């Protein structure tokens, strides 16, 4: 268990509590205001959105607990969706029927700054692994390429 050493900040344009910071900023595109949500340690905001004008129609509405909690929830959802999309981009699978057997073929890409790697694997109906081979990260997995790999005896595709 770790102890949070960050002191909460509750100001009109800056609100920080836990691992999140909300910062109300001038919207450079117009005369309005925006709010940026940062996850501690993040250089870029996880979420940027419009912020409500105050009663004087010049200054932004002050941040408060309810608004901050809503912003945290929204920012978490944005991050979750982004992670799901990234996972879907890097992990593909198709199922094919071969000689009465259902085989699931999966492609998993591991990104790396020095060069991504990828693995092609085959699984039977009981989720037992039938084969696993390295492939280039540019390998295109589809029903036809899966069938061809299975027909070739699970040899490394060329």
C-alpha positions as CSV (number, residue, x, y, z in Angstrom):
1,X,0.0,0.0,0.0
2,X,1.4,3.4,-1.0
3,X,0.7,6.7,0.7
4,X,-0.4,9.6,-1.5
5,X,2.0,12.5,-0.8
6,X,0.2,15.0,-3.1
7,X,-1.6,17.7,-1.2
8,X,-5.0,18.4,-2.6
9,X,-5.4,21.8,-4.3
10,X,-8.9,23.3,-4.5
11,X,-8.7,26.6,-6.4
12,X,-11.1,28.2,-8.9
13,X,-9.0,27.2,-11.9
14,X,-6.8,24.4,-10.5
15,X,-8.2,21.4,-8.7
16,X,-6.0,18.4,-7.8
17,X,-7.0,15.5,-5.6
18,X,-5.4,12.1,-5.7
19,X,-3.9,11.3,-9.1
20,X,-5.8,13.8,-11.2
21,X,-5.4,17.5,-11.9
22,X,-8.0,19.7,-13.6
23,X,-6.7,23.0,-15.0
24,X,-9.1,25.6,-16.5
25,X,-7.4,27.3,-19.4
26,X,-8.2,30.0,-21.9
27,X,-9.5,28.5,-25.1
28,X,-7.1,29.7,-27.8
29,X,-9.7,29.1,-30.6
30,X,-12.3,31.6,-29.2
31,X,-13.2,33.8,-26.3
32,X,-14.3,30.9,-24.1
33,X,-12.6,28.6,-21.6
34,X,-11.5,24.9,-21.6
35,X,-10.6,22.4,-19.0
36,X,-7.7,20.0,-19.3
37,X,-7.5,16.8,-17.2
38,X,-4.1,15.4,-16.4
39,X,-3.3,12.1,-14.9
40,X,-0.3,12.4,-12.5
41,X,2.9,11.9,-14.5
42,X,1.3,12.5,-17.9
43,X,2.8,15.2,-20.1
44,X,-0.3,15.5,-22.2
45,X,-3.8,15.9,-20.9
46,X,-6.0,12.8,-20.9
47,X,-9.0,15.0,-21.7
48,X,-9.6,18.6,-23.0
49,X,-13.1,20.0,-23.2
50,X,-15.1,23.2,-23.2
51,X,-15.6,24.9,-19.8
52,X,-18.6,27.0,-18.7
53,X,-18.4,30.7,-18.4
54,X,-19.1,32.3,-15.1
55,X,-22.0,34.7,-14.3
56,X,-20.0,37.7,-15.5
57,X,-19.6,36.1,-19.0
58,X,-15.9,36.9,-18.9
59,X,-14.3,34.5,-16.5
60,X,-14.7,30.7,-16.2
61,X,-17.0,29.1,-13.7
62,X,-14.9,28.0,-10.7
63,X,-14.1,24.3,-10.3
64,X,-15.9,22.4,-7.5
65,X,-16.0,18.9,-6.1
66,X,-19.0,17.7,-8.3
67,X,-17.5,19.1,-11.5
68,X,-14.0,17.6,-10.7
69,X,-15.5,14.2,-10.0
70,X,-17.4,14.2,-13.3
71,X,-14.3,15.3,-15.1
72,X,-12.3,12.4,-13.5
73,X,-15.0,9.9,-14.5
74,X,-15.0,11.2,-18.1
75,X,-11.2,11.2,-18.4
76,X,-11.0,7.7,-17.1
77,X,-13.5,6.6,-19.7
78,X,-11.5,8.3,-22.4
79,X,-8.4,6.5,-21.3
80,X,-10.2,3.1,-21.1
81,X,-11.6,3.5,-24.6
82,X,-8.2,4.5,-25.9
83,X,-6.6,1.4,-24.3
84,X,-9.4,-0.8,-25.7
85,X,-8.8,0.6,-29.2
86,X,-5.0,0.1,-28.9
87,X,-5.5,-3.5,-27.7
88,X,-7.8,-4.2,-30.7
89,X,-5.2,-2.7,-33.1
90,X,-2.5,-4.9,-31.7
91,X,-4.5,-8.1,-31.1
92,X,-6.5,-9.7,-33.8
93,X,-8.1,-13.2,-34.1
94,X,-10.2,-15.1,-36.5
95,X,-11.9,-18.5,-36.2
96,X,-12.0,-21.0,-39.0
97,X,-13.4,-24.5,-39.5
98,X,-10.9,-27.0,-40.8
99,X,-11.9,-30.6,-41.2
100,X,-14.8,-30.2,-38.7
101,X,-12.6,-28.6,-36.1
102,X,-12.9,-25.0,-35.0
103,X,-9.5,-23.3,-34.8
104,X,-8.9,-19.8,-33.5
105,X,-5.9,-18.1,-35.0
106,X,-4.6,-15.0,-33.1
107,X,-2.1,-12.3,-34.0
108,X,-0.4,-10.4,-31.1
109,X,1.8,-7.5,-31.9
110,X,4.1,-6.1,-29.2
111,X,5.1,-2.5,-29.9
112,X,8.7,-1.5,-29.2
113,X,10.6,1.7,-30.1
114,X,13.4,-0.4,-31.5
115,X,11.1,-2.6,-33.6
116,X,7.8,-4.3,-32.9
117,X,7.5,-8.1,-32.8
118,X,4.5,-10.3,-33.5
119,X,3.4,-13.8,-32.8
120,X,0.9,-15.9,-34.6
121,X,-0.8,-18.7,-32.6
122,X,-3.5,-21.3,-33.1
123,X,-5.9,-22.6,-30.5
124,X,-8.4,-25.5,-30.6
125,X,-12.0,-25.5,-29.2
126,X,-10.8,-26.3,-25.7
127,X,-8.3,-23.4,-25.8
128,X,-5.3,-25.7,-26.1
129,X,-2.5,-24.1,-28.0
130,X,-1.8,-25.9,-31.3
131,X,1.1,-23.8,-32.6
132,X,3.0,-20.5,-32.1
133,X,5.4,-18.8,-34.5
134,X,7.0,-15.4,-34.8
135,X,5.8,-13.3,-37.7
136,X,6.5,-9.8,-39.0
137,X,4.4,-7.2,-37.3
138,X,3.1,-6.3,-40.8
139,X,1.5,-9.8,-41.1
140,X,-2.1,-9.4,-42.2
141,X,-4.4,-11.9,-40.4
142,X,-7.6,-12.8,-42.1
143,X,-9.6,-15.9,-42.7
144,X,-7.6,-16.7,-45.9
145,X,-4.2,-16.2,-44.2
146,X,-5.3,-18.3,-41.2
147,X,-6.5,-21.1,-43.5
148,X,-3.2,-21.0,-45.5
149,X,-1.1,-21.2,-42.3
150,X,-3.1,-24.2,-41.0
151,X,-2.9,-25.9,-44.4
152,X,0.9,-25.4,-44.4
153,X,1.1,-27.4,-41.1
154,X,1.6,-24.2,-39.0
155,X,4.9,-23.5,-40.5
156,X,6.2,-20.0,-40.2
157,X,4.6,-17.9,-43.0
158,X,6.9,-16.4,-45.5
